[in-house]
Amino acid sequence: MKNRPALFAIVLTIIASVILAGMDSLGKFLMRDFSTFQVTWARFLFHSIIVSLLFYGQGLRHFAVTRAPKTQLLRGLCMVGINTLLYMAIKTVSLAEATALMYLSPVLITLFAGVFLGERILPRHLLAVAGGFVGVLVIIRPGFQTFEPALLLAFFASLLLALYFLLTRKVAGVDDPRTSLFYTSIVGAVVLSFLVPLWWKTPDALQWLLLISMGAFGAIGHFLLIKAYTLITASELSPWLNAQVVAATLYSVFLFQDVLGWNFFVGSGLIVGAGLLLWLHNRRSQKPLI
């Protein structure tokens, strides 16, 4: 079938989204006993170990060699900030709300590309940006009695995620995607290894298994996404990445018994809708979103 690769890529993306949302759920669970830094450290460390063993086992001996070391380092530092801020947020607020705020990043990419890369911003782009920010305000509800400051951490994480995607676009034609995946995790593992002793708590056998599982989920989820991106374009996959918001909502409700109000559904609808509006425009113009 002509569309079989596209269908396979979409299935891989949905599976990856469910796995990555599961990783964040596991992180939220583990933060009941461990600090955010120790959980995030484990996520990066075991992710990098698993990825390295996988690539080395495939006979890839130079996956750690990069032609853009400064950019890869900056990408890695962005990912450290993204995960640390997100996990600090979900320690207090629901996984669903924090994940929805993270998906403002595709909208922010358009704004950042116009400001920093000189790309043309059209009225429909501004409409999408405005819709996305209204969605953020609806979820966070600043000034209301139910305002939760921790949600701002997820919003700041989405800013870093947009920058991360722009840097990923910059190295896309320079380094192999597997090299970029390696640096996404190894920088975090190294940086956090210097910080984690300050908050260290020795896990028991089961907790070690769960911490290792976080790294495995991250490695598998990102590996599936890389595979999907080899089959169809980023713009074609973009709307299906919203499956992570759906998965995070299900985990949030059924695993953590979070009660989600009308503002979550309205706000997340606006954020996802803004991303889909940009996707439709980019598909017509054949311009990749990331």
C-alpha positions as CSV (number, residue, x, y, z in Angstrom):
1,M,0.0,0.0,0.0
2,K,1.2,3.5,-0.9
3,N,0.2,5.0,2.5
4,R,1.6,2.1,4.6
5,P,4.8,4.0,5.6
6,A,2.7,7.0,6.7
7,L,0.3,4.9,8.7
8,F,3.2,3.1,10.3
9,A,4.9,6.4,11.2
10,I,1.6,7.7,12.8
11,V,1.3,4.5,14.8
12,L,4.9,4.8,16.0
13,T,4.3,8.4,17.0
14,I,1.2,7.6,19.0
15,I,3.0,4.7,20.8
16,A,5.9,7.0,21.5
17,S,3.6,9.6,22.9
18,V,1.9,7.1,25.2
19,I,5.4,5.8,26.4
20,L,6.7,9.4,27.0
21,A,3.6,10.4,28.9
22,G,4.1,7.1,30.9
23,M,7.7,8.2,31.7
24,D,6.5,11.5,33.1
25,S,3.8,9.7,35.1
26,L,6.5,7.4,36.6
27,G,8.6,10.5,37.4
28,K,5.6,12.1,39.2
29,F,5.2,8.9,41.2
30,L,8.9,8.6,42.1
31,M,9.0,12.3,43.2
32,R,6.9,11.2,46.2
33,D,10.1,9.7,47.6
34,F,12.9,11.5,45.7
35,S,13.9,15.0,44.8
36,T,13.2,16.3,41.3
37,F,16.9,16.4,40.6
38,Q,17.5,12.8,41.5
39,V,14.5,11.6,39.4
40,T,15.6,13.8,36.4
41,W,19.2,12.6,36.8
42,A,18.1,9.0,36.6
43,R,15.9,9.7,33.5
44,F,19.0,11.2,31.7
45,L,21.6,8.7,32.9
46,F,19.8,5.5,32.1
47,H,18.5,7.0,28.9
48,S,22.0,7.7,27.7
49,I,23.3,4.3,28.8
50,I,20.6,2.5,27.0
51,V,20.9,4.6,23.8
52,S,24.7,4.1,23.8
53,L,24.5,0.3,24.2
54,L,21.8,0.2,21.5
55,F,23.8,2.2,19.0
56,Y,27.1,0.4,19.8
57,G,25.4,-2.9,19.4
58,Q,24.2,-1.8,15.9
59,G,27.9,-1.3,15.0
60,L,27.7,2.5,15.2
61,R,31.1,3.5,16.5
62,H,31.0,7.2,15.9
63,F,27.5,8.2,17.1
64,A,29.1,10.5,19.7
65,V,31.1,12.5,17.2
66,T,29.4,15.8,16.4
67,R,30.2,18.6,13.9
68,A,28.3,21.1,16.0
69,P,29.5,20.6,19.6
70,K,28.4,24.0,20.9
71,T,24.9,23.7,19.4
72,Q,24.5,20.1,20.8
73,L,25.7,21.3,24.2
74,L,23.1,24.1,24.2
75,R,20.4,21.6,23.1
76,G,21.4,19.3,25.9
77,L,21.2,22.1,28.5
78,C,17.8,23.2,27.1
79,M,16.6,19.6,27.7
80,V,17.9,19.6,31.3
81,G,16.0,22.8,31.9
82,I,12.9,21.5,30.2
83,N,12.7,18.3,32.2
84,T,13.7,19.9,35.5
85,L,11.0,22.6,35.2
86,L,8.4,20.1,34.0
87,Y,9.1,17.7,36.8
88,M,9.1,20.5,39.4
89,A,5.7,21.5,38.0
90,I,4.1,18.0,38.0
91,K,5.2,17.4,41.5
92,T,2.5,20.0,42.5
93,V,0.0,20.2,39.6
94,S,-1.6,17.6,37.4
95,L,0.3,15.9,34.6
96,A,-2.4,16.7,32.2
97,E,-2.3,20.5,32.8
98,A,1.5,20.6,32.6
99,T,1.7,18.6,29.4
100,A,-1.0,20.7,27.8
101,L,1.1,23.9,28.5
102,M,4.2,22.2,27.0
103,Y,2.3,21.9,23.7
104,L,2.4,25.6,23.3
105,S,5.9,25.1,22.0
106,P,4.9,24.5,18.3
107,V,3.2,27.9,18.4
108,L,6.2,29.5,20.0
109,I,8.5,28.1,17.4
110,T,6.7,30.2,14.8
111,L,7.1,33.3,16.9
112,F,10.8,32.6,17.7
113,A,11.5,31.9,14.1
114,G,10.2,35.3,13.1
115,V,12.1,37.1,15.9
116,F,15.4,35.2,15.8
117,L,15.6,33.8,12.3
118,G,13.9,36.6,10.4
119,E,11.2,34.3,9.0
120,R,8.0,36.0,7.8
121,I,5.1,36.1,10.3
122,L,1.7,36.2,8.7
123,P,-1.6,37.2,10.3
124,R,-2.6,33.6,10.7
125,H,0.6,33.0,12.6
126,L,-0.3,35.8,15.0
127,L,-3.8,34.4,15.3
128,A,-2.4,31.0,16.3
129,V,0.1,32.6,18.8
130,A,-2.7,34.7,20.3
131,G,-5.0,31.6,20.6
132,G,-2.2,29.6,22.2
133,F,-1.5,32.3,24.8
134,V,-5.2,32.6,25.6
135,G,-5.2,28.9,26.2
136,V,-2.3,29.2,28.6
137,L,-4.2,32.0,30.5
138,V,-7.3,29.9,30.7
139,I,-5.4,26.9,32.2
140,I,-3.2,29.0,34.6
141,R,-5.9,31.5,35.5
142,P,-3.6,34.2,37.0
143,G,-5.3,36.4,39.5
144,F,-7.9,33.8,40.5
145,Q,-8.0,32.1,43.9
146,T,-7.3,28.8,42.2
147,F,-4.1,30.1,40.5
148,E,-1.3,27.6,40.9
149,P,2.2,29.2,40.5
150,A,3.8,25.8,39.6
151,L,1.9,25.9,36.3
152,L,4.3,28.8,35.3
153,L,7.2,26.3,35.5
154,A,5.5,24.3,32.7
155,F,5.0,27.4,30.7
156,F,8.7,28.3,31.0
157,A,9.5,24.8,30.0
158,S,7.5,25.2,26.8
159,L,9.6,28.3,26.0
160,L,12.8,26.2,26.4
161,L,11.2,23.4,24.3
162,A,10.6,25.8,21.4
163,L,14.2,26.9,21.6
164,Y,15.3,23.3,21.7
165,F,13.3,22.5,18.5
166,L,14.9,25.5,16.8
167,L,18.4,24.2,17.7
168,T,17.4,20.8,16.6
169,R,16.4,22.2,13.2
170,K,19.8,23.9,13.1
171,V,21.8,20.6,13.5
172,A,19.4,18.5,11.4
173,G,21.5,18.7,8.3
174,V,24.8,18.6,10.2
175,D,24.7,15.7,12.6
176,D,23.1,12.2,12.3
177,P,19.7,12.1,14.2
178,R,21.2,9.4,16.5
179,T,24.0,11.7,17.4
180,S,21.5,14.4,18.4
181,L,19.5,11.8,20.4
182,F,22.7,10.9,22.3
183,Y,23.6,14.5,23.2
184,T,20.0,15.1,24.3
185,S,20.6,12.7,27.2
186,I,24.3,12.7,27.9
187,V,24.5,16.4,28.7
188,G,21.8,16.1,31.2
189,A,23.4,13.0,32.8
190,V,26.7,14.7,33.2
191,V,25.4,18.1,34.5
192,L,23.0,16.5,37.0
193,S,25.6,14.1,38.2
194,F,27.3,17.1,39.8
195,L,24.1,18.3,41.5
196,V,22.3,15.0,42.5
197,P,24.7,14.3,45.5
198,L,23.2,17.3,47.3
199,W,19.7,15.7,47.3
200,W,20.7,12.0,47.2
201,K,18.5,9.4,48.8
202,T,19.5,5.7,48.3
203,P,16.7,3.8,46.4
204,D,15.7,0.3,47.3
205,A,15.7,-2.5,44.7
206,L,12.2,-1.7,43.4
207,Q,12.9,2.0,43.2
208,W,16.1,1.4,41.3
209,L,14.1,-0.7,38.8
210,L,11.6,2.2,38.4
211,L,14.3,4.8,37.9
212,I,16.0,2.6,35.3
213,S,12.6,2.1,33.6
214,M,12.2,5.9,33.3
215,G,15.4,6.0,31.2
216,A,14.2,3.0,29.2
217,F,10.9,4.7,28.5
218,G,12.7,7.9,27.4
219,A,15.1,5.9,25.1
220,I,12.3,3.8,23.5
221,G,10.0,6.8,23.1
222,H,12.6,9.0,21.4
223,F,13.9,6.1,19.3
224,L,10.3,5.5,18.0
225,L,10.0,9.2,17.1
226,I,13.3,9.1,15.2
227,K,12.1,6.1,13.3
228,A,8.8,7.9,12.5
229,Y,10.6,11.0,11.2
230,T,12.5,8.8,8.8
231,L,9.2,7.7,7.2
232,I,7.3,11.0,6.7
233,T,8.0,14.7,7.3
234,A,7.8,16.5,10.6
235,S,4.9,18.6,9.4
236,E,2.9,15.5,8.6
237,L,3.6,14.0,12.1
238,S,3.0,17.2,14.0
239,P,-0.7,16.9,14.7
240,W,-0.3,13.3,16.0
241,L,2.2,14.4,18.7
242,N,-0.9,15.8,20.5
243,A,-1.5,12.2,21.4
244,Q,0.8,12.9,24.4
245,V,-1.7,15.4,25.8
246,V,-4.5,12.8,25.5
247,A,-2.3,10.1,27.1
248,A,-1.2,12.4,29.9
249,T,-4.8,13.3,30.6
250,L,-5.7,9.6,30.9
251,Y,-2.8,8.9,33.2
252,S,-3.6,12.0,35.2
253,V,-7.2,11.0,35.8
254,F,-6.9,7.2,36.2
255,L,-3.5,6.9,38.0
256,F,-3.5,10.1,40.1
257,Q,-7.2,10.7,40.4
258,D,-6.8,14.3,39.3
259,V,-10.0,16.3,38.8
260,L,-9.7,18.4,35.7
261,G,-12.0,21.5,35.4
262,W,-13.5,23.2,32.4
263,N,-10.5,25.5,32.2
264,F,-8.2,22.6,31.3
265,F,-10.4,21.3,28.5
266,V,-11.0,24.8,27.1
267,G,-7.4,25.9,27.5
268,S,-5.8,22.7,26.1
269,G,-8.3,22.9,23.2
270,L,-7.1,26.4,22.3
271,I,-3.4,25.4,22.6
272,V,-3.9,22.2,20.5
273,G,-6.1,24.1,18.0
274,A,-3.5,26.8,17.6
275,G,-0.9,24.1,16.8
276,L,-3.2,22.5,14.3
277,L,-3.9,25.8,12.6
278,L,-0.1,26.2,12.1
279,W,0.1,22.6,10.8
280,L,-2.5,23.2,8.2
281,H,-0.7,26.4,7.0
282,N,2.7,24.7,7.0
283,R,1.3,21.7,5.1
284,R,-0.1,23.9,2.3
285,S,3.2,25.7,2.1
286,Q,5.2,22.5,2.5
287,K,7.2,24.2,5.3
288,P,8.3,22.0,8.2
289,L,7.2,23.0,11.6
290,I,10.4,21.8,13.3
